Amino acid sequence: MKAIVVTDQAAGTAGMKLVERPEPPAAINDVIVQIHASGFTGDELTWPSTWTDRVGRDRTPSIPGHELAGVVTALGYGTTGLSIGQRVFGLTDWYRDGTLAEYVAVEARNLTPLPGDVDFTVGAALVMPGLTAWQGLFEHGRLQAGQSVLVHGAAGAVGSMVTQLAREAGGYVIGTGRAADRQKALDFGAQEFVDLDNDALEDVGVVDLVFDVIGGDIQKRSAGLIRAGGTLVSIVGQPEARPADGLAVDFVVESDRAQLSEIVQRVRDGRLRTNIGNVATLDDAVAAFNPTERIKGKTIIRVHPRGLGDCLTPTKVQFTRRRRV
Ligand SMILES: NC(=O)c1ccc[n+]([C@@H]2O[C@H](COP(=O)([O-])OP(=O)(O)OC[C@H]3O[C@@H](n4cnc5c(N)ncnc54)[C@H](OP(=O)(O)O)[C@@H]3O)[C@@H](O)[C@H]2O)c1
């Protein structure tokens, strides 16, 4: 199969290469998914899990990308709850080969059925931003209606989901970001916008919750804005500052079938929209991840642009796979 691999940590995204790799076997509890659309998070190549296994052994060449939408083509022994030919989407294990490939092996618990009326590109774009926003706001931030939320990077992939979900939950959203992103953040539902380069962050006054996707000095200054009993939620590592009388939580997004089902339902009924900046093919993926212009929103790689949809039967799947090898 075709896959993007990385072998050189220092090279960053410029070191990504399109190569031929063996298709993964369906091990116990694994599902093989033919990838139709794949997502990659910008700083994945700085994560230790891209380079080593859980005990620190080199696992390169590794396949990055951990967000997917596709079709189940094989089930390993003991796998329950999914069918060959089923449309699915989800997050894959950080420590295993990922989704910038034609096929991936993923545990069934990491997959959620993708409704037939939701495009694979949309499905792949929802997984990481949607789950991260949901978990940050509702599990870690315990957002309540009427509370104020300072959403950093509100026009970015995660921030735009946070903004929409916080508004739907009755929050008052103050988005932040670059000057050029003001209108985009407001269009996603932010009620105010702070241009971090030109406006004074401190002018927003006190807030109940800060959702931080930036870190550093912005995070430290944001901690000082949180009212007693409020929370700083960080998705960029251990918080460097804590609210004087509140919580500071750092977390890494986890697969969750129930939450992903809630998220995709909101897309279907128009309450939520994705923030897709660029769609490229697997052949063009390396160039797409090394852009000459600023990336706005999520980059999605269409691996099977003329993909075999959810009408795929098991017989056809097997036939397709035999012809490929
Ligand atoms: N812990 C987790 O589970 C988890 C899950 C998902 C993502 N993440 C991390 O969260 C971060 C954001 O991810 P994302 O996919 O939302 O990225 P993204 O789409 O690039 O969004 C980040 C947004 O914040 C803006 N921004 C960053 N630094 C800024 C600054 N100093 N001033 C003003 N605006 C700034 C960016 O603008 P520019 O593009 O101009 O910089 C962009 O609009 C990444 O580091 C990612 O790895 C963590």
PDBQT file of the ligand as one rigid body, heavy atoms in Angstrom, charges set to zero:
ROOT
HETATM    1  N1  LIG A 401      -3.852  17.664  24.020  1.00  0.00    +0.000 N 
HETATM    2  C1  LIG A 401      -4.581  17.242  23.000  1.00  0.00    +0.000 C 
HETATM    3  O1  LIG A 401      -5.287  16.251  23.113  1.00  0.00    +0.000 OA
HETATM    4  C2  LIG A 401      -4.581  17.994  21.705  1.00  0.00    +0.000 A 
HETATM    5  C3  LIG A 401      -5.568  17.706  20.744  1.00  0.00    +0.000 A 
HETATM    6  C4  LIG A 401      -5.587  18.452  19.559  1.00  0.00    +0.000 A 
HETATM    7  C5  LIG A 401      -4.640  19.453  19.358  1.00  0.00    +0.000 A 
HETATM    8  N2  LIG A 401      -3.675  19.670  20.307  1.00  0.00    +0.000 N 
HETATM    9  C6  LIG A 401      -2.675  20.741  20.133  1.00  0.00    +0.000 C 
HETATM   10  O2  LIG A 401      -3.375  21.981  20.189  1.00  0.00    +0.000 OA
HETATM   11  C7  LIG A 401      -2.718  22.931  19.377  1.00  0.00    +0.000 C 
HETATM   12  C8  LIG A 401      -3.730  23.546  18.424  1.00  0.00    +0.000 C 
HETATM   13  O3  LIG A 401      -4.168  22.576  17.503  1.00  0.00    +0.000 OA
HETATM   14  P1  LIG A 401      -5.071  22.990  16.250  1.00  0.00    +0.000 P 
HETATM   15  O4  LIG A 401      -5.210  21.767  15.429  1.00  0.00    +0.000 OA
HETATM   16  O5  LIG A 401      -6.297  23.705  16.693  1.00  0.00    +0.000 OA
HETATM   17  O6  LIG A 401      -4.088  24.037  15.514  1.00  0.00    +0.000 OA
HETATM   18  P2  LIG A 401      -4.455  25.216  14.532  1.00  0.00    +0.000 P 
HETATM   19  O7  LIG A 401      -5.551  24.816  13.609  1.00  0.00    +0.000 OA
HETATM   20  O8  LIG A 401      -3.166  25.694  13.964  1.00  0.00    +0.000 OA
HETATM   21  O9  LIG A 401      -5.069  26.339  15.502  1.00  0.00    +0.000 OA
HETATM   22  C9  LIG A 401      -4.305  27.107  16.386  1.00  0.00    +0.000 C 
HETATM   23  C10 LIG A 401      -4.759  28.564  16.192  1.00  0.00    +0.000 C 
HETATM   24  O10 LIG A 401      -4.147  29.381  17.195  1.00  0.00    +0.000 OA
HETATM   25  C11 LIG A 401      -3.473  30.452  16.549  1.00  0.00    +0.000 C 
HETATM   26  N3  LIG A 401      -2.308  30.862  17.314  1.00  0.00    +0.000 N 
HETATM   27  C12 LIG A 401      -1.283  30.075  17.736  1.00  0.00    +0.000 A 
HETATM   28  N4  LIG A 401      -0.377  30.806  18.415  1.00  0.00    +0.000 NA
HETATM   29  C13 LIG A 401      -0.844  32.082  18.403  1.00  0.00    +0.000 A 
HETATM   30  C14 LIG A 401      -0.355  33.310  18.932  1.00  0.00    +0.000 A 
HETATM   31  N5  LIG A 401       0.788  33.376  19.612  1.00  0.00    +0.000 N 
HETATM   32  N6  LIG A 401      -1.086  34.426  18.733  1.00  0.00    +0.000 NA
HETATM   33  C15 LIG A 401      -2.260  34.375  18.047  1.00  0.00    +0.000 A 
HETATM   34  N7  LIG A 401      -2.781  33.247  17.521  1.00  0.00    +0.000 NA
HETATM   35  C16 LIG A 401      -2.073  32.111  17.700  1.00  0.00    +0.000 A 
HETATM   36  C17 LIG A 401      -3.047  29.872  15.214  1.00  0.00    +0.000 C 
HETATM   37  O11 LIG A 401      -2.687  30.877  14.306  1.00  0.00    +0.000 OA
HETATM   38  P3  LIG A 401      -1.354  30.625  13.400  1.00  0.00    +0.000 P 
HETATM   39  O12 LIG A 401      -1.679  29.459  12.537  1.00  0.00    +0.000 OA
HETATM   40  O13 LIG A 401      -1.169  31.898  12.662  1.00  0.00    +0.000 OA
HETATM   41  O14 LIG A 401      -0.239  30.347  14.379  1.00  0.00    +0.000 OA
HETATM   42  C18 LIG A 401      -4.303  29.095  14.835  1.00  0.00    +0.000 C 
HETATM   43  O15 LIG A 401      -5.306  29.925  14.298  1.00  0.00    +0.000 OA
HETATM   44  C19 LIG A 401      -1.583  22.170  18.681  1.00  0.00    +0.000 C 
HETATM   45  O16 LIG A 401      -0.403  22.407  19.405  1.00  0.00    +0.000 OA
HETATM   46  C20 LIG A 401      -2.015  20.714  18.795  1.00  0.00    +0.000 C 
HETATM   47  O17 LIG A 401      -0.946  19.815  18.785  1.00  0.00    +0.000 OA
HETATM   48  C21 LIG A 401      -3.636  18.976  21.465  1.00  0.00    +0.000 A 
ENDROOT
TORSDOF 0
